[in-house]
Amino acid sequence: MPVLSPSGVLIFAFSDLDNEVLLRTENRTTDLSRADIWLRDALLEITSDPDFRNEFDQLEIYGVQAALVPKQQEYVESLLIPAGNVNIATLDILIWQDPPTNSIRRKLMQSHYQKADNFVPTFSLPTEWYRFGPSIGFTPVPDKAYQVQTRMLQMHPINDNVLSQTQILIPRDWNEILIWAAVERGFAEYLEYEKAAKVHALLHGDPKYPNRFGLLESRKKRREMEGHRTEEALRPVYRPSCYGA
């Protein structure tokens, strides 16, 4: 049964959706554990899709607070990001500019290591951050032990010990999409590819009818409607100068 969160929101688990998944796969099996696996894979795919990350602020978390070292430019990522599969995307890096009081905080701009390497290093309050392999760097190079903290998008938590008890953190109105995405996997497992293709078209739209959106694209974007998401700090994408020509 769904449970109430402290804020009064209903939280569903895989066990609440299992029977519906089996029903929509024409009751080809009574094995609830298979439905749990389809739901797990569907949930991870949907919540890790960058096209929908604006919907899932429930998966946004803070990293640890870490002190920068004066005159050290780059740091191992694990210093700022907890161990484990938690970081789909580093959204922001915040810096407290008045150590050790830490009362004034601002967001650093995202940059790239190629830009950082174009200038002679200077030592002051960092204004930008960049990623290079397993490291995160700051420019200008810090002149004090400023504290920084990441904002991240985590992988959806999965209860690997009892899969059926995995709580679904994304909004309740995504349950139908999650069920159909699990059904698609079920039909594919039974080699019912034509039925799987029909469910795929239901979710993603039929390419024969580009003006008809699937369930995923027609889902209202809460944050886009609110209009307060202005950027997504994912890895920069560089295109050639003739792109789109």
MOFENJO-V714410 format. One record per residue. N is the residue number from 1. OMEGA is omega in radians with two decimals (none if undefined). D_CENTER is the distance of its C-alpha to the mean C-alpha in whole Angstrom. Layout:
N&OMEGA&D_CENTER ; N&OMEGA&D_CENTER
This chain:
1&3.06&27 ; 2&3.11&24 ; 3&3.11&24 ; 4&3.02&24 ; 5&3.10&21 ; 6&3.14&23 ; 7&3.10&22 ; 8&3.14&24 ; 9&3.09&21 ; 10&3.09&22 ; 11&3.14&19 ; 12&3.03&20 ; 13&3.11&19 ; 14&-3.08&20 ; 15&3.12&23 ; 16&-3.08&24 ; 17&-3.04&23 ; 18&-3.04&24 ; 19&3.11&28 ; 20&3.10&26 ; 21&3.14&24 ; 22&3.12&28 ; 23&-3.08&30 ; 24&3.00&28 ; 25&3.03&28 ; 26&3.11&32 ; 27&3.14&32 ; 28&3.10&33 ; 29&3.02&32 ; 30&-3.08&32 ; 31&-3.13&30 ; 32&-3.11&27 ; 33&3.08&26 ; 34&3.10&25 ; 35&3.11&23 ; 36&-3.14&21 ; 37&3.10&20 ; 38&3.11&19 ; 39&3.12&17 ; 40&-3.10&15 ; 41&3.12&15 ; 42&-3.12&14 ; 43&-3.13&11 ; 44&3.13&9 ; 45&-3.08&10 ; 46&-3.05&9 ; 47&3.09&6 ; 48&3.13&5 ; 49&-3.10&7 ; 50&3.12&7 ; 51&-3.06&10 ; 52&-3.05&8 ; 53&3.11&5 ; 54&-3.11&9 ; 55&-2.86&10 ; 56&3.10&7 ; 57&3.05&9 ; 58&-3.10&10 ; 59&3.11&7 ; 60&-3.10&8 ; 61&3.03&10 ; 62&2.97&13 ; 63&-3.14&14 ; 64&3.02&18 ; 65&-3.09&21 ; 66&3.13&22 ; 67&3.05&26 ; 68&-3.14&26 ; 69&3.12&30 ; 70&3.09&32 ; 71&3.01&33 ; 72&-3.00&30 ; 73&-3.03&27 ; 74&-3.06&25 ; 75&3.08&23 ; 76&-3.04&21 ; 77&-3.10&18 ; 78&3.08&18 ; 79&-3.07&20 ; 80&-3.03&17 ; 81&-3.11&14 ; 82&3.11&15 ; 83&3.13&16 ; 84&-3.08&14 ; 85&-3.02&11 ; 86&-2.93&9 ; 87&2.99&7 ; 88&-3.11&5 ; 89&2.98&6 ; 90&-3.04&9 ; 91&-3.12&9 ; 92&2.89&13 ; 93&-3.13&16 ; 94&3.12&19 ; 95&3.01&22 ; 96&-2.96&25 ; 97&3.13&28 ; 98&3.14&31 ; 99&-0.09&31 ; 100&-3.12&32 ; 101&3.11&32 ; 102&3.11&28 ; 103&-3.11&29 ; 104&-3.06&28 ; 105&3.04&24 ; 106&3.12&23 ; 107&3.06&19 ; 108&3.06&20 ; 109&3.11&20 ; 110&-3.13&18 ; 111&-3.13&20 ; 112&-3.06&21 ; 113&3.11&23 ; 114&3.08&26 ; 115&-3.11&26 ; 116&-3.08&27 ; 117&-3.11&30 ; 118&-3.01&32 ; 119&3.03&33 ; 120&-3.09&35 ; 121&3.01&33 ; 122&-3.06&34 ; 123&3.09&34 ; 124&3.09&32 ; 125&3.11&29 ; 126&3.07&26 ; 127&-3.10&25 ; 128&3.01&22 ; 129&3.10&20 ; 130&3.12&19 ; 131&3.00&18 ; 132&-3.11&20 ; 133&-3.13&19 ; 134&-3.06&19 ; 135&3.02&20 ; 136&-3.09&19 ; 137&-3.09&22 ; 138&3.03&24 ; 139&-0.23&26 ; 140&3.12&29 ; 141&-3.06&29 ; 142&3.08&29 ; 143&3.11&33 ; 144&-3.14&32 ; 145&3.12&30 ; 146&3.04&27 ; 147&3.10&25 ; 148&3.14&21 ; 149&-3.13&18 ; 150&2.84&14 ; 151&-3.01&11 ; 152&2.97&8 ; 153&-3.07&4 ; 154&2.93&5 ; 155&3.12&6 ; 156&3.13&8 ; 157&3.12&11 ; 158&3.08&14 ; 159&-3.08&18 ; 160&-3.14&19 ; 161&3.08&23 ; 162&-3.00&23 ; 163&-3.09&20 ; 164&-3.12&22 ; 165&3.07&21 ; 166&3.13&17 ; 167&-3.12&17 ; 168&-3.03&14 ; 169&-3.09&12 ; 170&-3.03&11 ; 171&-3.06&14 ; 172&-3.09&17 ; 173&3.03&18 ; 174&-3.11&15 ; 175&-3.12&18 ; 176&3.11&20 ; 177&3.14&17 ; 178&3.13&16 ; 179&-3.12&20 ; 180&3.10&21 ; 181&3.06&18 ; 182&3.12&19 ; 183&3.10&23 ; 184&3.12&22 ; 185&3.11&21 ; 186&3.12&25 ; 187&3.11&27 ; 188&3.13&26 ; 189&3.12&27 ; 190&-3.14&30 ; 191&3.06&30 ; 192&-2.98&31 ; 193&3.13&29 ; 194&3.10&31 ; 195&3.09&29 ; 196&3.14&26 ; 197&3.12&26 ; 198&3.10&27 ; 199&3.11&24 ; 200&3.11&22 ; 201&3.08&24 ; 202&-3.10&23 ; 203&-2.97&20 ; 204&-3.09&19 ; 205&3.14&23 ; 206&-3.14&26 ; 207&3.09&26 ; 208&-3.10&30 ; 209&-3.03&29 ; 210&3.14&27 ; 211&3.12&27 ; 212&-3.08&26 ; 213&3.02&23 ; 214&-3.10&21 ; 215&-3.10&20 ; 216&-3.08&16 ; 217&-3.12&17 ; 218&3.11&20 ; 219&-3.13&17 ; 220&3.12&18 ; 221&-3.04&15 ; 222&-3.08&16 ; 223&3.08&14 ; 224&3.10&16 ; 225&3.10&19 ; 226&3.04&19 ; 227&-3.11&19 ; 228&3.05&18 ; 229&-3.05&14 ; 230&-3.12&16 ; 231&3.05&14 ; 232&-3.04&11 ; 233&3.03&11 ; 234&-3.13&10 ; 235&-3.12&13 ; 236&3.09&16 ; 237&3.14&18 ; 238&-3.13&21 ; 239&3.10&24 ; 240&-3.06&27 ; 241&-3.14&30 ; 242&-3.10&31 ; 243&3.10&27 ; 244&-3.13&28 ; 245&none&32
